[in-house]
């Protein structure tokens, strides 16, 4: 009993005192109303109902847990405890009166007493809740929330505003609201909507007026709430938003929204991603083709712990393979993807993780003999251009010799398909890394020409991958977050971009539709200036480029091009079943001279004879030129184009 009393804190005492007062007052009001009829009670007769009613009501409300609820967070169903407690308490008191006095039950008095007690207890709790919300609003007023502009006055906007309103009125149990926003205005390109209201917030203008109203309304945050808007239109609107220097958040594509009690719409509003500014919709792939290709197969991924390799493994795992073999020389990455897959699939996924180098022919031969992979995705490679310029032997050993080892073993062990992952840097390369990847393409093409095995060889070629290891985006983010200048090598440098899932989906579909000997190229849309990406990313952090966050041009790095290409001059394009995937026509490899040149290159690299190895690489890849040559041609062409347009 003592423990129960100690748990009955100030809030509960306040509610209990109010309930006692309400029960007594309800009895007096009921009797006053009945005083005009024959059912009224005398002062003496009122004593027992008042005492017994108060005791029984309090006991019943306590038993119904009416004092255990946090009424400032209450829902309608919570008031049922008050209704039930009042009914049970007063009926119990009436029964006690009947037993003790032997007088018949005064039914009109009992009914009125119950009605007034229920009304009183429920109304008091409603006022109790409102008082807490008012106090909370005084403590944390809307002025403390960022003044927010919402782009798009449609269904998503209405849902966001309703959720903001509800979350600010009904606090979460930890005392924080679910949505820290103060909606000030809405922007919509439908001129007929201007001047109308969505959930009490006015649509003030169209997207060209974003900057005007952002300044006029002192906006601190912009929410892009048009989930169905994609491509160039989305890029146009986001660029206008970024020009304001205000932080932008974005609602995801409508198909990715989750509408349930545990995952609110507001919580799915996220910081805008750089890929949202690339000016094209996410690329869709034929999952049925991939499913038919992967299901029931033994799949090996070299470099399976890297950014591309690990995503390959994730996507392969979705299509019910018989076995996945991850091969990687870096054990930390391999361990990370192993643990991720174990948590996701448990024992339902047959997974082997092997630490090995593709340079080691005999170790790779051992793996092929033991696991007998039917499909090999070759993602293992050194990809960092400036580092490979300093250490060209490593690019040759790992990329070229590693690819030759893996591909030739795949052919020897009669693997069904070998998929080599290449890069746009292999096209007219100006650096050792790009030249080494072009040589890898030539190795795969050379083996495809042999026609002396069952293995189908295919190459996939794509541009820069957002968020991959070595990508500029993580570097830019670190620089901005640490308050340092953002470094861009050249104001004119442009690149093709795609997301990691898009790159991997290309590899998967290419493997599914390949028949051997193809180079698959993705239509990656328009190239993007790196400096534009830097400026947009700075805007996303709510800062102003060049003033709040300096952008420093450091000069082109060793081996770096101003502009990357996806096709060589000799290559044409053929369409595939996917309108965004094309086949580049392969250049015939001289079967007589190529093996001998490859042997010379391998021996020079093994002896770490850098001068000879790089010279041989130039011979093997005739399109391998110096960056000065290439960039000079591009700049000259750019000047001529500018003169013509002028």
C-alpha positions as CSV (number, residue, x, y, z in Angstrom):
1,X,0.0,0.0,0.0
2,X,2.9,2.3,0.9
3,X,4.5,1.6,-2.5
4,X,1.3,2.4,-4.3
5,X,0.9,5.7,-2.5
6,X,4.6,6.6,-3.3
7,X,3.9,6.0,-7.0
8,X,0.9,8.3,-6.9
9,X,2.7,11.4,-7.9
10,X,1.6,15.1,-8.2
11,X,0.0,14.7,-11.6
12,X,-2.1,11.8,-10.4
13,X,-3.0,13.6,-7.1
14,X,-4.2,16.6,-9.1
15,X,-6.4,14.4,-11.4
16,X,-7.8,12.4,-8.4
17,X,-8.7,15.6,-6.5
18,X,-10.4,16.9,-9.6
19,X,-12.4,13.7,-10.0
20,X,-13.5,13.7,-6.4
21,X,-14.6,17.3,-6.8
22,X,-16.4,16.5,-10.1
23,X,-18.2,13.5,-8.5
24,X,-19.5,15.5,-5.6
25,X,-20.4,18.5,-7.9
26,X,-22.2,16.2,-10.4
27,X,-24.3,14.7,-7.5
28,X,-25.3,18.2,-6.3
29,X,-26.2,19.3,-9.9
30,X,-28.2,16.1,-10.5
31,X,-30.2,16.6,-7.3
32,X,-30.7,20.3,-8.0
33,X,-32.3,19.4,-11.4
34,X,-34.4,16.8,-9.7
35,X,-35.5,19.3,-7.0
36,X,-38.2,20.4,-9.4
37,X,-39.6,16.8,-9.4
38,X,-40.6,14.1,-6.9
39,X,-37.2,12.4,-7.3
40,X,-35.1,14.9,-5.4
41,X,-33.2,13.8,-2.2
42,X,-33.1,15.6,1.1
43,X,-29.8,16.9,2.6
44,X,-29.7,13.9,4.9
45,X,-30.4,11.4,2.1
46,X,-27.6,13.1,0.0
47,X,-24.8,12.2,2.6
48,X,-24.6,8.5,1.7
49,X,-24.6,8.9,-2.1
50,X,-22.0,11.7,-1.8
51,X,-19.6,9.7,0.3
52,X,-20.1,6.3,-1.3
53,X,-20.2,7.8,-4.8
54,X,-16.9,9.6,-4.3
55,X,-15.1,6.5,-2.8
56,X,-16.5,4.1,-5.4
57,X,-15.8,6.4,-8.4
58,X,-12.2,7.0,-7.3
59,X,-11.6,3.3,-6.8
60,X,-13.2,2.4,-10.1
61,X,-11.3,5.1,-12.0
62,X,-8.0,3.9,-10.4
63,X,-8.9,0.2,-11.3
64,X,-9.6,1.3,-14.9
65,X,-6.1,2.9,-15.0
66,X,-7.5,6.4,-15.7
67,X,-4.5,7.8,-13.7
68,X,-1.8,5.8,-15.5
69,X,-2.3,7.6,-18.9
70,X,-0.4,10.6,-20.1
71,X,-3.4,12.7,-20.9
72,X,-1.5,15.3,-22.9
73,X,-0.9,12.5,-25.5
74,X,-4.4,11.0,-25.2
75,X,-6.5,9.6,-27.9
76,X,-10.3,9.2,-28.0
77,X,-10.1,5.6,-26.9
78,X,-8.3,6.7,-23.7
79,X,-11.5,8.5,-22.5
80,X,-13.2,5.1,-22.3
81,X,-11.5,4.5,-18.9
82,X,-13.2,7.6,-17.6
83,X,-16.6,6.5,-18.9
84,X,-16.3,3.0,-17.6
85,X,-14.9,4.1,-14.3
86,X,-17.7,6.6,-13.7
87,X,-20.4,4.1,-14.7
88,X,-19.0,1.3,-12.5
89,X,-18.3,3.6,-9.6
90,X,-21.7,5.2,-9.3
91,X,-23.6,2.0,-10.0
92,X,-21.5,0.3,-7.2
93,X,-22.3,3.2,-4.9
94,X,-26.0,2.9,-5.7
95,X,-25.9,-0.8,-5.0
96,X,-24.2,-0.1,-1.6
97,X,-26.9,2.5,-0.8
98,X,-29.6,0.0,-1.6
99,X,-28.0,-2.6,0.7
100,X,-27.4,-0.2,3.6
101,X,-30.7,1.7,3.5
102,X,-33.0,-0.9,2.1
103,X,-34.6,2.0,0.1
104,X,-35.3,1.6,-3.6
105,X,-32.7,2.9,-6.1
106,X,-33.4,6.5,-7.3
107,X,-32.9,5.7,-11.0
108,X,-33.2,9.3,-12.4
109,X,-30.6,10.5,-9.8
110,X,-28.3,7.7,-10.7
111,X,-28.5,8.3,-14.4
112,X,-28.0,12.1,-14.1
113,X,-25.1,11.5,-11.6
114,X,-23.4,9.2,-14.1
115,X,-23.9,11.5,-17.1
116,X,-22.6,14.6,-15.3
117,X,-19.6,12.7,-13.8
118,X,-18.6,11.3,-17.2
119,X,-18.9,14.8,-18.8
120,X,-16.9,16.4,-16.0
121,X,-14.0,13.9,-15.9
122,X,-13.7,13.8,-19.7
123,X,-13.9,17.6,-20.1
124,X,-11.4,18.2,-17.3
125,X,-8.9,15.8,-19.0
126,X,-9.4,17.6,-22.3
127,X,-8.6,20.9,-20.7
128,X,-5.7,19.3,-18.9
129,X,-4.3,18.1,-22.2
130,X,-4.8,21.5,-23.9
131,X,-3.1,23.3,-21.0
132,X,0.1,21.1,-21.4
133,X,0.1,21.7,-25.2
134,X,-0.2,25.5,-24.6
135,X,2.6,25.4,-22.1
136,X,4.7,23.4,-24.6
137,X,4.0,25.8,-27.4
138,X,5.1,28.7,-25.2
139,X,8.3,26.8,-24.3
140,X,8.9,25.9,-28.0
141,X,7.1,28.3,-30.2
142,X,6.8,28.1,-34.0
143,X,9.4,30.9,-34.1
144,X,12.0,28.3,-33.1
145,X,11.1,26.1,-36.1
146,X,12.7,26.9,-39.5
147,X,10.4,29.0,-41.7
148,X,9.6,26.5,-44.5
149,X,8.6,26.8,-48.1
150,X,7.0,23.8,-49.7
151,X,7.4,23.3,-53.5
152,X,4.2,21.6,-54.9
153,X,0.7,22.1,-53.8
154,X,-0.6,18.6,-54.4
155,X,-1.5,15.5,-52.4
156,X,2.0,15.1,-50.9
157,X,2.0,18.7,-49.7
158,X,-1.4,18.3,-48.0
159,X,-0.2,15.1,-46.3
160,X,3.0,16.8,-45.1
161,X,1.1,19.8,-43.7
162,X,-1.5,17.5,-41.9
163,X,1.3,15.6,-40.3
164,X,3.2,18.7,-39.3
165,X,0.0,20.0,-37.7
166,X,-0.8,16.8,-35.9
167,X,2.8,16.3,-34.7
168,X,3.0,19.8,-33.2
169,X,-0.3,19.3,-31.4
170,X,0.3,15.8,-30.2
171,X,3.8,15.5,-28.7
172,X,5.8,12.3,-28.9
173,X,6.5,10.5,-25.6
174,X,10.0,11.7,-25.5
175,X,8.9,15.3,-25.5
176,X,10.0,16.1,-29.1
177,X,7.7,16.7,-32.0
178,X,7.9,14.5,-35.1
179,X,8.2,17.5,-37.4
180,X,10.3,20.6,-36.6
181,X,8.9,22.8,-39.4
182,X,7.0,26.1,-39.6
183,X,5.2,26.1,-43.0
184,X,5.0,29.6,-44.3
185,X,4.0,29.3,-48.0
186,X,3.6,27.0,-50.9
187,X,4.9,27.3,-54.5
188,X,3.0,25.6,-57.4
189,X,3.2,26.1,-61.2
190,X,-0.6,25.7,-61.6
191,X,-1.5,29.4,-61.8
192,X,-5.2,28.7,-61.0
193,X,-4.1,27.5,-57.5
194,X,-2.3,30.8,-56.5
195,X,-4.2,32.5,-53.7
196,X,-5.8,29.3,-52.5
197,X,-4.9,27.5,-49.3
198,X,-3.7,23.9,-48.5
199,X,-4.3,23.0,-44.8
200,X,-4.3,26.7,-44.0
201,X,-1.0,27.5,-45.8
202,X,-1.3,29.8,-48.9
203,X,0.0,29.0,-52.4
204,X,1.7,32.3,-53.1
205,X,3.4,31.8,-56.6
206,X,5.1,29.7,-59.2
207,X,8.6,28.2,-59.3
208,X,10.2,31.2,-61.1
209,X,9.2,33.2,-58.1
210,X,10.9,31.0,-55.5
211,X,13.8,33.4,-54.9
212,X,11.4,36.3,-54.5
213,X,9.1,34.7,-51.9
214,X,12.1,33.1,-50.1
215,X,13.4,36.5,-49.5
216,X,10.1,38.1,-48.8
217,X,8.9,35.4,-46.3
218,X,12.4,35.0,-44.7
219,X,12.4,31.3,-45.6
220,X,15.0,29.1,-43.9
221,X,14.2,25.7,-45.4
222,X,12.7,24.4,-48.7
223,X,10.9,21.1,-49.0
224,X,10.6,19.7,-52.5
225,X,7.2,17.9,-52.3
226,X,6.6,16.8,-55.9
227,X,7.6,13.1,-55.8
228,X,6.5,12.4,-59.3
229,X,8.6,15.2,-60.8
230,X,11.6,13.7,-62.6
231,X,14.3,14.5,-65.1
232,X,14.9,18.0,-66.6
233,X,11.9,19.6,-64.8
234,X,13.1,18.4,-61.4
235,X,16.6,19.6,-62.2
236,X,15.3,23.0,-63.2
237,X,13.3,23.5,-60.0
238,X,16.1,22.3,-57.8
239,X,18.6,24.6,-59.5
240,X,16.3,27.6,-58.7
241,X,16.0,26.4,-55.1
242,X,19.8,26.1,-54.9
243,X,20.3,29.6,-56.2
244,X,18.6,30.9,-53.0
245,X,21.3,29.5,-50.8
246,X,18.6,27.9,-48.6
247,X,18.9,24.3,-47.5
248,X,16.7,22.0,-49.5
249,X,15.1,18.7,-48.4
250,X,13.3,16.4,-50.8
251,X,10.4,13.9,-50.6
252,X,11.3,10.6,-52.3
253,X,9.7,9.1,-55.4
254,X,6.1,8.2,-54.7
255,X,6.7,4.5,-55.3
256,X,9.3,4.5,-52.5
257,X,7.1,6.1,-49.9
258,X,5.9,4.0,-47.0
259,X,2.6,4.9,-45.5
260,X,2.3,3.1,-42.1
261,X,2.2,4.0,-38.4
262,X,5.9,3.4,-37.9
263,X,7.2,5.2,-40.9
264,X,5.7,8.6,-41.3
265,X,5.8,10.8,-44.4
266,X,7.7,13.5,-42.6
267,X,10.4,11.1,-41.5
268,X,11.0,10.2,-45.2
269,X,11.9,13.8,-46.1
270,X,15.6,13.7,-46.6
271,X,18.4,15.9,-47.6
272,X,18.6,16.2,-51.4
273,X,21.0,13.9,-53.1
274,X,23.4,14.9,-55.8
275,X,21.9,12.4,-58.3
276,X,18.7,14.4,-58.1
277,X,20.5,17.2,-60.1
278,X,21.8,15.0,-62.9
279,X,18.8,15.8,-65.1
280,X,17.5,12.3,-65.9
281,X,15.1,9.7,-64.3
282,X,16.5,6.6,-62.6
283,X,17.2,3.9,-65.2
284,X,14.9,0.9,-65.1
285,X,16.1,-2.6,-65.9
286,X,14.4,-5.9,-66.9
287,X,14.5,-7.8,-63.6
288,X,12.9,-10.9,-65.3
289,X,15.9,-11.2,-67.6
290,X,18.3,-11.0,-64.6
291,X,16.2,-13.4,-62.5
292,X,16.3,-16.0,-65.3
293,X,20.0,-15.5,-65.7
294,X,21.1,-15.6,-62.0
295,X,18.6,-18.0,-60.4
296,X,20.2,-21.3,-59.5
297,X,23.7,-20.2,-60.7
298,X,27.1,-20.2,-58.9
299,X,28.3,-16.6,-59.2
300,X,31.7,-15.3,-58.4
301,X,32.5,-11.6,-57.9
302,X,36.1,-10.5,-57.8
303,X,36.7,-7.3,-55.9
304,X,33.4,-8.2,-54.1
305,X,34.1,-6.0,-51.2
306,X,34.5,-2.7,-53.2
307,X,31.8,-0.2,-53.9
308,X,30.8,-1.8,-57.3
309,X,31.6,-5.4,-56.2
310,X,29.6,-5.2,-53.0
311,X,26.5,-3.8,-54.8
312,X,26.9,-6.6,-57.4
313,X,26.8,-9.1,-54.5
314,X,23.7,-7.4,-53.0
315,X,21.8,-7.5,-56.3
316,X,22.8,-11.1,-57.1
317,X,21.6,-12.2,-53.7
318,X,18.1,-11.0,-54.5
319,X,17.8,-13.4,-57.5
320,X,18.2,-16.7,-55.6
321,X,21.6,-17.8,-56.8
322,X,22.9,-21.3,-55.9
323,X,26.1,-19.9,-54.4
324,X,27.9,-16.5,-54.2
325,X,31.7,-16.5,-54.0
326,X,33.2,-13.1,-53.0
327,X,36.9,-12.8,-53.8
328,X,38.8,-9.8,-52.5
329,X,42.3,-9.0,-51.3
330,X,41.1,-6.4,-48.7
331,X,39.7,-8.4,-45.8
332,X,38.0,-5.4,-44.1
333,X,35.7,-4.7,-47.0
334,X,35.1,-8.4,-47.6
335,X,34.1,-8.8,-43.9
336,X,31.7,-5.9,-44.0
337,X,29.7,-7.2,-47.0
338,X,29.8,-10.8,-45.5
339,X,28.2,-9.5,-42.2
340,X,25.7,-7.4,-44.1
341,X,24.5,-10.4,-46.1
342,X,24.5,-12.7,-43.1
343,X,22.2,-10.3,-41.2
344,X,19.9,-9.9,-44.3
345,X,19.7,-13.5,-45.4
346,X,21.1,-15.7,-42.6
347,X,21.5,-19.3,-43.6
348,X,19.2,-19.0,-46.6
349,X,22.1,-17.6,-48.7
350,X,24.9,-19.9,-49.7
351,X,27.9,-17.5,-49.4
352,X,31.7,-18.0,-49.4
353,X,34.1,-15.1,-48.8
354,X,37.7,-15.7,-49.9
355,X,40.7,-13.5,-49.4
356,X,42.8,-13.8,-52.6
357,X,44.5,-11.7,-55.2
358,X,43.6,-11.9,-58.9
359,X,47.4,-11.5,-59.5
360,X,48.0,-15.0,-58.1
361,X,47.3,-17.3,-61.0
362,X,47.6,-20.5,-58.9
363,X,45.4,-19.3,-56.0
364,X,42.7,-18.2,-58.5
365,X,43.0,-21.6,-60.3
366,X,42.5,-23.3,-56.9
367,X,39.3,-21.3,-56.4
368,X,37.9,-22.1,-59.9
369,X,38.6,-25.8,-59.4
370,X,36.9,-25.9,-56.0
371,X,33.8,-23.7,-56.6
372,X,33.3,-24.1,-60.3
373,X,31.6,-20.7,-60.9
374,X,29.1,-20.5,-63.8
375,X,29.2,-16.7,-63.9
376,X,32.2,-14.5,-63.1
377,X,31.8,-10.7,-62.5
378,X,35.3,-9.2,-62.6
379,X,35.2,-6.0,-60.6
380,X,38.7,-6.3,-59.0
381,X,40.9,-3.4,-60.2
382,X,42.9,-0.3,-59.2
383,X,40.9,2.7,-60.3
384,X,42.4,5.8,-58.8
385,X,44.0,7.8,-61.7
386,X,46.6,9.9,-59.9
387,X,47.8,7.1,-57.7
388,X,48.3,4.8,-60.7
389,X,50.3,7.5,-62.4
390,X,52.7,7.4,-59.5
391,X,52.7,3.5,-59.4
392,X,52.0,2.4,-63.0
393,X,53.4,-1.1,-62.3
394,X,50.6,-1.8,-59.8
395,X,47.9,-0.9,-62.4
396,X,49.5,-3.2,-64.9
397,X,49.9,-6.1,-62.5
398,X,46.5,-5.8,-60.8
399,X,44.3,-4.7,-63.7
400,X,45.9,-6.3,-66.8
401,X,47.6,-9.4,-65.4
402,X,44.8,-9.9,-62.9
403,X,42.2,-9.7,-65.7
404,X,44.2,-12.1,-67.9
405,X,44.5,-14.6,-65.1
406,X,40.8,-14.5,-64.2
407,X,39.5,-14.5,-67.7
408,X,41.8,-17.2,-69.0
409,X,41.0,-19.4,-66.0
410,X,37.3,-18.8,-66.7
411,X,37.8,-20.0,-70.2
412,X,39.9,-23.0,-69.1
413,X,37.3,-24.1,-66.5
414,X,34.4,-23.6,-68.9
415,X,32.6,-20.8,-67.0
416,X,29.4,-19.9,-68.8
417,X,29.9,-16.1,-68.7
418,X,32.7,-13.7,-67.8
419,X,31.7,-10.1,-67.3
420,X,34.5,-7.5,-67.2
421,X,33.7,-4.2,-65.6
422,X,35.4,-1.3,-67.5
423,X,35.3,2.5,-67.4
424,X,34.9,5.4,-69.8
425,X,38.5,6.2,-68.9
426,X,39.5,3.3,-71.2
427,X,38.4,5.4,-74.2
428,X,41.3,7.3,-75.7
429,X,43.1,7.0,-72.4
430,X,45.4,9.7,-71.1
431,X,46.6,7.9,-68.0
432,X,48.0,4.5,-67.0
433,X,44.8,3.4,-65.2
434,X,42.6,4.1,-68.3
435,X,45.1,2.5,-70.6
436,X,45.3,-0.6,-68.3
437,X,41.5,-0.9,-68.4
438,X,41.5,-0.5,-72.2
439,X,44.1,-3.4,-72.3
440,X,41.7,-5.4,-70.1
441,X,38.9,-4.8,-72.7
442,X,41.3,-6.0,-75.4
443,X,42.1,-9.2,-73.4
444,X,38.4,-10.0,-73.1
445,X,37.9,-9.3,-76.8
446,X,40.9,-11.5,-77.7
447,X,39.5,-14.4,-75.7
448,X,36.0,-13.9,-77.2
449,X,37.6,-14.2,-80.7
450,X,39.1,-17.6,-79.9
451,X,35.9,-19.5,-80.0
452,X,37.6,-22.5,-78.4
453,X,35.5,-22.8,-75.3
454,X,32.0,-22.4,-74.0
455,X,32.6,-19.1,-72.1
456,X,30.9,-16.0,-73.3
457,X,33.0,-12.9,-72.7
458,X,31.3,-9.5,-72.2
459,X,32.5,-6.0,-71.2
460,X,30.4,-3.3,-69.6
461,X,31.6,0.4,-69.8
462,X,30.2,3.3,-67.8
463,X,31.2,6.6,-66.4
464,X,31.8,8.0,-62.9
465,X,29.8,6.3,-60.1
466,X,28.3,8.6,-57.5
467,X,29.4,7.6,-53.9
468,X,31.9,5.0,-55.0
469,X,35.3,4.7,-53.4
470,X,37.4,7.6,-54.9
471,X,34.3,9.6,-56.0
472,X,34.5,13.4,-55.7
473,X,31.2,13.6,-53.8
474,X,32.4,12.1,-50.5
475,X,35.5,14.3,-50.7
476,X,33.3,17.4,-51.3
477,X,31.1,16.5,-48.3
478,X,34.1,16.1,-46.0
479,X,35.5,19.4,-47.1
480,X,32.2,21.3,-46.5
481,X,31.5,19.6,-43.2
482,X,35.0,20.4,-41.9
483,X,34.8,24.0,-43.0
484,X,37.5,23.7,-45.7
485,X,37.5,25.0,-49.2
486,X,36.1,22.7,-51.9
487,X,38.8,21.7,-54.3
488,X,38.0,21.3,-58.0
489,X,40.8,20.5,-60.5
490,X,39.6,22.6,-63.4
491,X,36.5,24.9,-64.0
492,X,35.9,23.2,-67.4
493,X,36.1,19.5,-66.3
494,X,33.0,17.5,-67.1
495,X,32.0,13.9,-66.4
496,X,29.2,11.4,-67.0
497,X,27.6,10.2,-63.8
498,X,25.4,7.3,-62.7
499,X,24.5,5.8,-59.3
500,X,26.0,2.6,-58.0
501,X,22.7,0.6,-58.3
502,X,22.4,1.8,-61.9
503,X,26.0,0.8,-62.7
504,X,25.4,-2.6,-61.2
505,X,22.1,-3.1,-62.9
506,X,23.8,-2.4,-66.2
507,X,26.3,-5.1,-65.5
508,X,23.6,-7.5,-64.5
509,X,21.4,-6.9,-67.5
510,X,24.4,-6.9,-69.9
511,X,25.4,-10.3,-68.5
512,X,21.8,-11.5,-69.0
513,X,21.5,-10.5,-72.6
514,X,25.1,-11.0,-73.8
515,X,26.1,-13.6,-76.3
516,X,29.8,-13.0,-76.2
517,X,32.2,-10.4,-77.5
518,X,30.1,-7.3,-76.8
519,X,31.0,-4.0,-75.1
520,X,27.8,-2.6,-73.4
521,X,27.6,1.1,-73.1
522,X,24.9,3.0,-71.1
523,X,23.2,6.2,-72.3
524,X,24.1,8.3,-69.3
525,X,22.4,11.5,-70.3
526,X,24.2,14.8,-70.4
527,X,27.6,15.2,-68.9
528,X,27.8,17.4,-65.8
529,X,30.4,20.0,-64.8
530,X,32.2,19.0,-61.6
531,X,32.2,22.6,-60.5
532,X,28.4,22.7,-60.9
533,X,28.2,19.6,-58.7
534,X,30.3,21.3,-56.1
535,X,28.2,24.5,-56.2
536,X,25.0,22.5,-55.9
537,X,26.3,20.4,-53.0
538,X,27.3,23.6,-51.1
539,X,23.8,25.0,-51.7
540,X,22.4,21.8,-50.2
541,X,24.2,22.5,-47.0
542,X,22.5,25.9,-46.9
543,X,25.7,27.8,-47.7
544,X,26.8,30.1,-50.5
545,X,29.5,29.0,-52.9
546,X,32.6,31.1,-53.2
547,X,31.6,33.3,-50.2
548,X,30.8,31.1,-47.3
549,X,32.5,28.0,-48.8
550,X,35.4,28.8,-51.2
551,X,35.9,26.7,-54.3
552,X,39.6,26.4,-55.2
553,X,40.8,25.3,-58.6
554,X,43.9,23.2,-58.1
555,X,44.8,22.3,-61.7
556,X,44.4,19.0,-63.5
557,X,45.9,16.0,-61.7
558,X,48.5,13.7,-63.4
559,X,46.8,11.8,-66.3
560,X,43.4,13.6,-65.9
561,X,41.2,14.5,-68.8
562,X,39.0,17.6,-69.1
563,X,36.2,15.4,-70.7
564,X,35.6,11.7,-70.6
565,X,34.2,9.7,-73.5
566,X,32.1,6.6,-73.7
567,X,33.0,5.5,-77.3
568,X,36.1,5.4,-79.3
569,X,36.1,6.8,-82.9
570,X,36.1,3.3,-84.4
571,X,33.1,2.1,-82.4
572,X,29.5,2.4,-83.6
573,X,26.4,1.8,-81.6
574,X,23.8,-1.0,-81.9
575,X,20.5,-0.9,-80.0
576,X,19.5,-3.5,-77.5
577,X,16.1,-4.4,-76.0
578,X,16.7,-1.8,-73.3
579,X,16.6,1.7,-75.0
580,X,19.3,3.0,-72.7
581,X,21.8,0.2,-73.3
582,X,23.8,0.1,-76.5
583,X,26.4,-2.3,-77.9
584,X,29.7,-0.7,-79.0
585,X,31.2,-2.4,-82.0
586,X,34.4,-4.2,-80.9
587,X,37.7,-3.5,-82.7
588,X,39.3,-6.7,-84.0
589,X,42.3,-7.8,-82.0
590,X,45.4,-9.0,-83.9
591,X,45.6,-12.6,-82.6
592,X,49.2,-13.1,-83.8
593,X,50.8,-10.0,-82.2
594,X,48.6,-9.5,-79.1
595,X,49.8,-12.5,-77.0
596,X,53.5,-11.6,-77.5
597,X,53.0,-8.0,-76.6
598,X,51.0,-9.0,-73.5
599,X,53.9,-11.3,-72.5
600,X,56.5,-8.5,-72.9
601,X,54.3,-6.2,-70.8
602,X,53.8,-8.8,-68.1
603,X,57.6,-9.5,-67.9
604,X,58.4,-5.8,-67.7
605,X,55.9,-5.3,-64.9
606,X,57.2,-8.3,-63.0
607,X,60.7,-6.9,-63.2
608,X,59.3,-3.5,-62.2
609,X,60.8,-2.0,-65.3
610,X,58.6,1.1,-65.4
611,X,59.9,2.7,-68.5
612,X,59.7,-0.4,-70.6
613,X,56.3,-1.4,-69.2
614,X,54.7,2.0,-69.9
615,X,56.3,2.1,-73.4
616,X,54.8,-1.4,-74.1
617,X,51.4,-0.2,-72.8
618,X,51.5,2.6,-75.3
619,X,52.2,0.1,-78.1
620,X,49.4,-2.2,-76.9
621,X,46.9,0.7,-76.7
622,X,47.5,2.9,-79.7
623,X,44.9,5.4,-78.5
624,X,46.9,6.0,-75.3
625,X,48.1,9.6,-75.5
626,X,49.3,12.2,-73.1
627,X,46.8,14.3,-71.2
628,X,48.3,17.5,-72.6
629,X,47.7,16.3,-76.1
630,X,44.1,15.4,-75.4
631,X,43.2,18.4,-73.3
632,X,44.8,20.8,-75.8
633,X,42.6,19.3,-78.5
634,X,39.4,19.7,-76.4
635,X,40.2,23.3,-75.4
636,X,40.9,24.2,-79.0
637,X,37.6,22.6,-80.1
638,X,35.8,24.4,-77.2
639,X,37.3,27.8,-78.4
640,X,36.3,27.1,-82.0
641,X,32.7,26.1,-81.0
642,X,32.5,29.3,-78.9
643,X,33.6,31.4,-81.9
644,X,31.0,29.8,-84.1
645,X,28.2,30.3,-81.7
646,X,29.3,33.9,-81.3
